[in-house]
Amino acid sequence: MAKQGFFEGFKSFDYNNPDFENMGSWPAGIKLVACILLVAIIGFAGYWFIVKEQYQSLAREEGQEVSLKDQFSKNAFKVSNLEAFKTQLAEMRETFGALLEQLPNETEISGLLDDITFTGVQSGLEFDSLELSGDVPKEFYIETPIAIAVRGEYHEMGTFISGISALPRIVTLHDFTITSSKDRKTKENDGSRTSPLIMKIEAKTYRYNPGEDK
């Protein structure tokens, strides 16, 4: 009978006009459902306004912890490799200084021309011309082209190119042409012979451009 009365309360309850001022007179089943709903609402509100906020705060803190750990790892790596970086920097400065020493300054260009001439003569070549072209400023250095025209044999030209490459100053060779000479004669012990080759080649030397440091 009690069970039947429990369910009868659901049928007799006026759901359209519930009397909230006299909830004590509600059927037991309705009061039980109302209590369950109230507890669910309170629990959801507690989660939404308290637990969720704390969870989000915890997530932010965890994100900051990961960021700080990453930053700490990077700083620890820098500190542990500081001496290696200093050594590498010193080596780079030493290498840069050595390269600068191989670049002729403006007053040494004439001496470099003398070295090129001496190398050519020692190789057995005759110079038709040796001329400086205009300077070409680059980002960190100044390029100075040198137009060279010489006469001789293949092996003499090979010796000359090897000699240029061995100079203490940095000199690079570009855009060479070799043609036959029809009117030039050289003397040998047993008579005369034609010297068949004329080589035109562009040499380039470089010097540091201190103005780019400013």
Beta strands, then each sheet from edge to edge (+ up, - down):
strand 1: 126-132
strand 2: 136-137
strand 3: 141-152
strand 4: 171-180
strand 5: 185-188
strand 6: 191-194
strand 7: 197-208
sheet 1: 1+ 3- 2+
sheet 2: 1+ 3- 7+ 4-
sheet 3: 5+ 6-
end
